[in-house]
Amino acid sequence: MDKLKLVKTIVFILTFLLVFGSLMLIGTLFKKTHSAPKIPEEISLNEPIGSSLTETHINDNLLFLSIADGGKSDRIIIFDTISGHKVSTIYLNQR
C-alpha cells in the first residue's frame, strides 16, 4: 500500500511541475511577443544647430525621424530603439 501512495505522490508532483512549467513558458513567450519597443531616455543625434524635427514614425524597433534645416538638406534619420544608435541617414534633396 505504501508503494502505491509513493507512486501517486510522484505522479502528482510531476503533473504539477509539467503544468507550472507550461504556464511559465506561455507567459514568457507572451511577454516577449507583446512588449513595446523601449526608447532610451536621452538620444543625441548630433545634428547641427537650427535643425528641426518635422515628423516621426515608429515601425517595430526602428524610429524614423524627419529632420529639416540646420544648414543641411532635408533628411530622414533611422534610429534603432533597442541598441540606441543611429542606423542610417537618408538625404532627400542635396543642396
N, CA, C and O atoms as a GROMACS GRO file, in nm:
protein
  380
    1MET      N    1   0.081  -0.119   0.000
    1MET     CA    2   0.000   0.000   0.000
    1MET      C    3   0.085   0.126   0.000
    1MET      O    4   0.047   0.226  -0.060
    2ASP      N    5   0.202   0.122   0.066
    2ASP     CA    6   0.290   0.238   0.070
    2ASP      C    7   0.350   0.268  -0.067
    2ASP      O    8   0.372   0.384  -0.102
    3LYS      N    9   0.376   0.162  -0.146
    3LYS     CA   10   0.432   0.183  -0.279
    3LYS      C   11   0.332   0.257  -0.368
    3LYS      O   12   0.372   0.343  -0.447
    4LEU      N   13   0.204   0.226  -0.356
    4LEU     CA   14   0.102   0.292  -0.435
    4LEU      C   15   0.090   0.439  -0.397
    4LEU      O   16   0.071   0.525  -0.484
    5LYS      N   17   0.100   0.468  -0.269
    5LYS     CA   18   0.093   0.605  -0.222
    5LYS      C   19   0.213   0.685  -0.273
    5LYS      O   20   0.199   0.801  -0.310
    6LEU      N   21   0.330   0.622  -0.275
    6LEU     CA   22   0.452   0.686  -0.325
    6LEU      C   23   0.438   0.716  -0.475
    6LEU      O   24   0.476   0.824  -0.520
    7VAL      N   25   0.385   0.622  -0.552
    7VAL     CA   26   0.366   0.641  -0.696
    7VAL      C   27   0.266   0.754  -0.721
    7VAL      O   28   0.289   0.835  -0.811
    8LYS      N   29   0.158   0.761  -0.646
    8LYS     CA   30   0.058   0.867  -0.662
    8LYS      C   31   0.120   1.004  -0.631
    8LYS      O   32   0.093   1.102  -0.700
    9THR      N   33   0.202   1.009  -0.528
    9THR     CA   34   0.268   1.135  -0.490
    9THR      C   35   0.363   1.181  -0.601
    9THR      O   36   0.366   1.299  -0.635
   10ILE      N   37   0.440   1.089  -0.655
   10ILE     CA   38   0.534   1.123  -0.762
   10ILE      C   39   0.459   1.170  -0.887
   10ILE      O   40   0.500   1.267  -0.950
   11VAL      N   41   0.349   1.102  -0.922
   11VAL     CA   42   0.269   1.142  -1.037
   11VAL      C   43   0.210   1.281  -1.015
   11VAL      O   44   0.208   1.362  -1.107
   12PHE      N   45   0.160   1.308  -0.893
   12PHE     CA   46   0.105   1.440  -0.861
   12PHE      C   47   0.211   1.549  -0.875
   12PHE      O   48   0.184   1.654  -0.934
   13ILE      N   49   0.330   1.526  -0.820
   13ILE     CA   50   0.439   1.626  -0.827
   13ILE      C   51   0.481   1.650  -0.972
   13ILE      O   52   0.497   1.765  -1.012
   14LEU      N   53   0.498   1.545  -1.049
   14LEU     CA   54   0.539   1.561  -1.190
   14LEU      C   55   0.431   1.632  -1.271
   14LEU      O   56   0.463   1.714  -1.358
   15THR      N   57   0.305   1.604  -1.245
   15THR     CA   58   0.196   1.672  -1.314
   15THR      C   59   0.197   1.821  -1.280
   15THR      O   60   0.181   1.905  -1.368
   16PHE      N   61   0.215   1.852  -1.152
   16PHE     CA   62   0.223   1.992  -1.110
   16PHE      C   63   0.339   2.064  -1.179
   16PHE      O   64   0.322   2.175  -1.230
   17LEU      N   65   0.456   2.001  -1.182
   17LEU     CA   66   0.572   2.063  -1.247
   17LEU      C   67   0.550   2.082  -1.397
   17LEU      O   68   0.592   2.182  -1.454
   18LEU      N   69   0.484   1.987  -1.461
   18LEU     CA   70   0.456   1.998  -1.604
   18LEU      C   71   0.360   2.114  -1.632
   18LEU      O   72   0.384   2.192  -1.724
   19VAL      N   73   0.254   2.126  -1.555
   19VAL     CA   74   0.157   2.234  -1.574
   19VAL      C   75   0.222   2.369  -1.542
   19VAL      O   76   0.206   2.464  -1.618
   20PHE      N   77   0.293   2.377  -1.430
   20PHE     CA   78   0.359   2.502  -1.390
   20PHE      C   79   0.462   2.545  -1.495
   20PHE      O   80   0.468   2.663  -1.530
   21GLY      N   81   0.543   2.453  -1.544
   21GLY     CA   82   0.643   2.484  -1.646
   21GLY      C   83   0.579   2.530  -1.776
   21GLY      O   84   0.629   2.623  -1.841
   22SER      N   85   0.469   2.466  -1.815
   22SER     CA   86   0.400   2.505  -1.938
   22SER      C   87   0.344   2.647  -1.926
   22SER      O   88   0.353   2.726  -2.020
   23LEU      N   89   0.285   2.678  -1.810
   23LEU     CA   90   0.232   2.813  -1.790
   23LEU      C   91   0.342   2.918  -1.790
   23LEU      O   92   0.324   3.027  -1.843
   24MET      N   93   0.457   2.886  -1.731
   24MET     CA   94   0.570   2.979  -1.732
   24MET      C   95   0.621   3.002  -1.874
   24MET      O   96   0.653   3.115  -1.911
   25LEU      N   97   0.628   2.897  -1.954
   25LEU     CA   98   0.673   2.909  -2.093
   25LEU      C   99   0.576   2.995  -2.174
   25LEU      O  100   0.619   3.082  -2.249
   26ILE      N  101   0.449   2.971  -2.159
   26ILE     CA  102   0.348   3.050  -2.232
   26ILE      C  103   0.354   3.196  -2.189
   26ILE      O  104   0.346   3.286  -2.273
   27GLY      N  105   0.368   3.222  -2.059
   27GLY     CA  106   0.377   3.359  -2.010
   27GLY      C  107   0.500   3.431  -2.062
   27GLY      O  108   0.491   3.548  -2.101
   28THR      N  109   0.614   3.364  -2.065
   28THR     CA  110   0.736   3.424  -2.116
   28THR      C  111   0.724   3.456  -2.265
   28THR      O  112   0.764   3.564  -2.309
   29LEU      N  113   0.671   3.363  -2.341
   29LEU     CA  114   0.653   3.387  -2.485
   29LEU      C  115   0.557   3.502  -2.511
   29LEU      O  116   0.579   3.582  -2.602
   30PHE      N  117   0.451   3.511  -2.432
   30PHE     CA  118   0.355   3.620  -2.448
   30PHE      C  119   0.420   3.754  -2.419
   30PHE      O  120   0.397   3.851  -2.492
   31LYS      N  121   0.501   3.763  -2.314
   31LYS     CA  122   0.569   3.888  -2.281
   31LYS      C  123   0.664   3.932  -2.391
   31LYS      O  124   0.670   4.050  -2.427
   32LYS      N  125   0.739   3.836  -2.446
   32LYS     CA  126   0.838   3.871  -2.549
   32LYS      C  127   0.772   3.915  -2.678
   32LYS      O  128   0.826   4.000  -2.748
   33THR      N  129   0.658   3.858  -2.712
   33THR     CA  130   0.595   3.893  -2.839
   33THR      C  131   0.507   4.017  -2.829
   33THR      O  132   0.474   4.077  -2.931
   34HIS      N  133   0.467   4.058  -2.708
   34HIS     CA  134   0.376   4.170  -2.693
   34HIS      C  135   0.439   4.289  -2.622
   34HIS      O  136   0.368   4.376  -2.572
   35SER      N  137   0.571   4.295  -2.616
   35SER     CA  138   0.634   4.409  -2.548
   35SER      C  139   0.661   4.519  -2.650
   35SER      O  140   0.703   4.493  -2.763
   36ALA      N  141   0.637   4.641  -2.609
   36ALA     CA  142   0.661   4.757  -2.695
   36ALA      C  143   0.809   4.794  -2.692
   36ALA      O  144   0.875   4.775  -2.589
   37PRO      N  145   0.860   4.846  -2.803
   37PRO     CA  146   1.000   4.888  -2.801
   37PRO      C  147   1.022   5.001  -2.703
   37PRO      O  148   0.938   5.091  -2.690
   38LYS      N  149   1.134   4.997  -2.634
   38LYS     CA  150   1.165   5.100  -2.535
   38LYS      C  151   1.271   5.194  -2.590
   38LYS      O  152   1.380   5.152  -2.628
   39ILE      N  153   1.237   5.320  -2.594
   39ILE     CA  154   1.329   5.422  -2.643
   39ILE      C  155   1.412   5.471  -2.525
   39ILE      O  156   1.357   5.497  -2.418
   40PRO      N  157   1.543   5.484  -2.543
   40PRO     CA  158   1.626   5.534  -2.433
   40PRO      C  159   1.579   5.671  -2.385
   40PRO      O  160   1.516   5.746  -2.459
   41GLU      N  161   1.612   5.704  -2.260
   41GLU     CA  162   1.568   5.831  -2.202
   41GLU      C  163   1.630   5.951  -2.273
   41GLU      O  164   1.562   6.052  -2.293
   42GLU      N  165   1.756   5.942  -2.312
   42GLU     CA  166   1.822   6.052  -2.381
   42GLU      C  167   1.878   6.003  -2.513
   42GLU      O  168   1.942   5.898  -2.521
   43ILE      N  169   1.853   6.081  -2.618
   43ILE     CA  170   1.901   6.048  -2.751
   43ILE      C  171   1.976   6.169  -2.806
   43ILE      O  172   1.922   6.280  -2.807
   44SER      N  173   2.098   6.149  -2.850
   44SER     CA  174   2.174   6.256  -2.914
   44SER      C  175   2.200   6.217  -3.059
   44SER      O  176   2.266   6.118  -3.086
   45LEU      N  177   2.147   6.297  -3.150
   45LEU     CA  178   2.162   6.267  -3.293
   45LEU      C  179   2.277   6.345  -3.356
   45LEU      O  180   2.311   6.320  -3.471
   46ASN      N  181   2.337   6.438  -3.282
   46ASN     CA  182   2.449   6.518  -3.332
   46ASN      C  183   2.415   6.592  -3.461
   46ASN      O  184   2.493   6.594  -3.555
   47GLU      N  185   2.298   6.652  -3.464
   47GLU     CA  186   2.256   6.732  -3.578
   47GLU      C  187   2.294   6.878  -3.552
   47GLU      O  188   2.301   6.919  -3.436
   48PRO      N  189   2.319   6.956  -3.658
   48PRO     CA  190   2.361   7.095  -3.640
   48PRO      C  191   2.252   7.182  -3.576
   48PRO      O  192   2.133   7.152  -3.583
   49ILE      N  193   2.296   7.289  -3.515
   49ILE     CA  194   2.204   7.384  -3.454
   49ILE      C  195   2.113   7.443  -3.562
   49ILE      O  196   2.160   7.475  -3.671
   50GLY      N  197   1.986   7.456  -3.532
   50GLY     CA  198   1.889   7.508  -3.628
   50GLY      C  199   1.809   7.398  -3.696
   50GLY      O  200   1.713   7.426  -3.768
   51SER      N  201   1.847   7.273  -3.672
   51SER     CA  202   1.770   7.161  -3.728
   51SER      C  203   1.636   7.151  -3.657
   51SER      O  204   1.626   7.177  -3.537
   52SER      N  205   1.534   7.113  -3.732
   52SER     CA  206   1.401   7.097  -3.671
   52SER      C  207   1.343   6.962  -3.708
   52SER      O  208   1.356   6.914  -3.821
   53LEU      N  209   1.279   6.902  -3.610
   53LEU     CA  210   1.213   6.773  -3.628
   53LEU      C  211   1.074   6.799  -3.686
   53LEU      O  212   0.993   6.868  -3.625
   54THR      N  213   1.048   6.744  -3.805
   54THR     CA  214   0.921   6.772  -3.871
   54THR      C  215   0.821   6.658  -3.860
   54THR      O  216   0.700   6.682  -3.861
   55GLU      N  217   0.869   6.533  -3.849
   55GLU     CA  218   0.778   6.420  -3.843
   55GLU      C  219   0.849   6.300  -3.782
   55GLU      O  220   0.970   6.284  -3.796
   56THR      N  221   0.772   6.215  -3.712
   56THR     CA  222   0.827   6.091  -3.657
   56THR      C  223   0.736   5.975  -3.694
   56THR      O  224   0.616   5.992  -3.712
   57HIS      N  225   0.796   5.857  -3.703
   57HIS     CA  226   0.721   5.735  -3.731
   57HIS      C  227   0.799   5.620  -3.670
   57HIS      O  228   0.922   5.615  -3.680
   58ILE      N  229   0.729   5.526  -3.606
   58ILE     CA  230   0.796   5.410  -3.548
   58ILE      C  231   0.741   5.284  -3.612
   58ILE      O  232   0.620   5.270  -3.632
   59ASN      N  233   0.833   5.190  -3.644
   59ASN     CA  234   0.797   5.063  -3.706
   59ASN      C  235   0.885   4.956  -3.645
   59ASN      O  236   1.007   4.960  -3.661
   60ASP      N  237   0.826   4.861  -3.575
   60ASP     CA  238   0.898   4.759  -3.499
   60ASP      C  239   0.994   4.827  -3.403
   60ASP      O  240   0.951   4.900  -3.314
   61ASN      N  241   1.123   4.805  -3.420
   61ASN     CA  242   1.221   4.868  -3.331
   61ASN      C  243   1.294   4.984  -3.398
   61ASN      O  244   1.396   5.030  -3.347
   62LEU      N  245   1.243   5.032  -3.511
   62LEU     CA  246   1.306   5.142  -3.582
   62LEU      C  247   1.223   5.270  -3.568
   62LEU      O  248   1.102   5.268  -3.586
   63LEU      N  249   1.291   5.379  -3.536
   63LEU     CA  250   1.229   5.510  -3.524
   63LEU      C  251   1.277   5.594  -3.642
   63LEU      O  252   1.397   5.612  -3.660
   64PHE      N  253   1.183   5.647  -3.721
   64PHE     CA  254   1.215   5.729  -3.837
   64PHE      C  255   1.190   5.875  -3.800
   64PHE      O  256   1.078   5.912  -3.764
   65LEU      N  257   1.293   5.958  -3.811
   65LEU     CA  258   1.284   6.100  -3.776
   65LEU      C  259   1.309   6.182  -3.901
   65LEU      O  260   1.413   6.169  -3.965
   66SER      N  261   1.214   6.267  -3.935
   66SER     CA  262   1.230   6.356  -4.049
   66SER      C  263   1.285   6.489  -3.996
   66SER      O  264   1.222   6.554  -3.912
   67ILE      N  265   1.403   6.530  -4.044
   67ILE     CA  266   1.472   6.649  -3.997
   67ILE      C  267   1.486   6.748  -4.113
   67ILE      O  268   1.515   6.709  -4.226
   68ALA      N  269   1.465   6.876  -4.083
   68ALA     CA  270   1.479   6.981  -4.184
   68ALA      C  271   1.572   7.090  -4.129
   68ALA      O  272   1.592   7.100  -4.008
   69ASP      N  273   1.626   7.170  -4.220
   69ASP     CA  274   1.708   7.287  -4.188
   69ASP      C  275   1.839   7.249  -4.120
   69ASP      O  276   1.884   7.134  -4.129
   70GLY      N  277   1.899   7.344  -4.052
   70GLY     CA  278   2.027   7.323  -3.985
   70GLY      C  279   2.146   7.332  -4.079
   70GLY      O  280   2.254   7.283  -4.046
   71GLY      N  281   2.128   7.394  -4.196
   71GLY     CA  282   2.238   7.406  -4.289
   71GLY      C  283   2.260   7.284  -4.376
   71GLY      O  284   2.351   7.284  -4.459
   72LYS      N  285   2.182   7.181  -4.360
   72LYS     CA  286   2.190   7.060  -4.441
   72LYS      C  287   2.059   7.042  -4.516
   72LYS      O  288   1.959   7.107  -4.485
   73SER      N  289   2.061   6.953  -4.616
   73SER     CA  290   1.936   6.926  -4.687
   73SER      C  291   1.842   6.845  -4.598
   73SER      O  292   1.885   6.788  -4.497
   74ASP      N  293   1.715   6.840  -4.635
   74ASP     CA  294   1.618   6.762  -4.559
   74ASP      C  295   1.663   6.617  -4.555
   74ASP      O  296   1.719   6.565  -4.652
   75ARG      N  297   1.639   6.552  -4.442
   75ARG     CA  298   1.689   6.417  -4.425
   75ARG      C  299   1.598   6.336  -4.334
   75ARG      O  300   1.520   6.391  -4.256
   76ILE      N  301   1.609   6.204  -4.346
   76ILE     CA  302   1.538   6.112  -4.259
   76ILE      C  303   1.644   6.031  -4.186
   76ILE      O  304   1.731   5.970  -4.247
   77ILE      N  305   1.635   6.032  -4.053
   77ILE     CA  306   1.729   5.956  -3.972
   77ILE      C  307   1.658   5.831  -3.923
   77ILE      O  308   1.547   5.838  -3.869
   78ILE      N  309   1.721   5.716  -3.944
   78ILE     CA  310   1.666   5.589  -3.897
   78ILE      C  311   1.741   5.552  -3.769
   78ILE      O  312   1.864   5.539  -3.769
   79PHE      N  313   1.667   5.537  -3.661
   79PHE     CA  314   1.724   5.516  -3.528
   79PHE      C  315   1.674   5.382  -3.473
   79PHE      O  316   1.554   5.356  -3.472
   80ASP      N  317   1.768   5.298  -3.426
   80ASP     CA  318   1.732   5.170  -3.366
   80ASP      C  319   1.702   5.191  -3.217
   80ASP      O  320   1.790   5.232  -3.141
   81THR      N  321   1.579   5.163  -3.176
   81THR     CA  322   1.538   5.189  -3.038
   81THR      C  323   1.593   5.086  -2.940
   81THR      O  324   1.599   5.114  -2.820
   82ILE      N  325   1.633   4.971  -2.987
   82ILE     CA  326   1.686   4.868  -2.897
   82ILE      C  327   1.831   4.897  -2.862
   82ILE      O  328   1.868   4.897  -2.745
   83SER      N  329   1.913   4.923  -2.964
   83SER     CA  330   2.054   4.949  -2.937
   83SER      C  331   2.080   5.094  -2.897
   83SER      O  332   2.181   5.123  -2.834
   84GLY      N  333   1.989   5.185  -2.935
   84GLY     CA  334   2.007   5.326  -2.902
   84GLY      C  335   2.105   5.397  -2.993
   84GLY      O  336   2.164   5.498  -2.954
   85HIS      N  337   2.123   5.347  -3.117
   85HIS     CA  338   2.217   5.407  -3.211
   85HIS      C  339   2.148   5.445  -3.342
   85HIS      O  340   2.046   5.388  -3.380
   86LYS      N  341   2.208   5.543  -3.410
   86LYS     CA  342   2.161   5.584  -3.542
   86LYS      C  343   2.201   5.476  -3.642
   86LYS      O  344   2.318   5.437  -3.648
   87VAL      N  345   2.105   5.428  -3.720
   87VAL     CA  346   2.132   5.323  -3.818
   87VAL      C  347   2.176   5.383  -3.950
   87VAL      O  348   2.275   5.340  -4.009
   88SER      N  349   2.102   5.485  -3.996
   88SER     CA  350   2.130   5.540  -4.128
   88SER      C  351   2.069   5.679  -4.139
   88SER      O  352   1.979   5.716  -4.063
   89THR      N  353   2.120   5.757  -4.236
   89THR     CA  354   2.064   5.888  -4.269
   89THR      C  355   2.036   5.890  -4.417
   89THR      O  356   2.123   5.858  -4.498
   90ILE      N  357   1.914   5.928  -4.454
   90ILE     CA  358   1.873   5.938  -4.593
   90ILE      C  359   1.853   6.086  -4.624
   90ILE      O  360   1.770   6.152  -4.562
   91TYR      N  361   1.931   6.139  -4.720
   91TYR     CA  362   1.918   6.279  -4.762
   91TYR      C  363   1.818   6.286  -4.876
   91TYR      O  364   1.828   6.212  -4.973
   92LEU      N  365   1.721   6.378  -4.862
   92LEU     CA  366   1.614   6.387  -4.962
   92LEU      C  367   1.650   6.479  -5.078
   92LEU      O  368   1.624   6.446  -5.194
   93ASN      N  369   1.709   6.594  -5.050
   93ASN     CA  370   1.746   6.690  -5.154
   93ASN      C  371   1.888   6.739  -5.124
   93ASN      O  372   1.914   6.794  -5.017
   94GLN      N  373   1.978   6.718  -5.218
   94GLN     CA  374   2.115   6.769  -5.199
   94GLN      C  375   2.117   6.918  -5.231
   94GLN      O  376   2.064   6.961  -5.333
   95ARG      N  377   2.180   6.996  -5.143
   95ARG     CA  378   2.191   7.140  -5.167
   95ARG      C  379   2.325   7.172  -5.227
   95ARG      O  380   2.353   7.289  -5.254
   0.00000   0.00000   0.00000
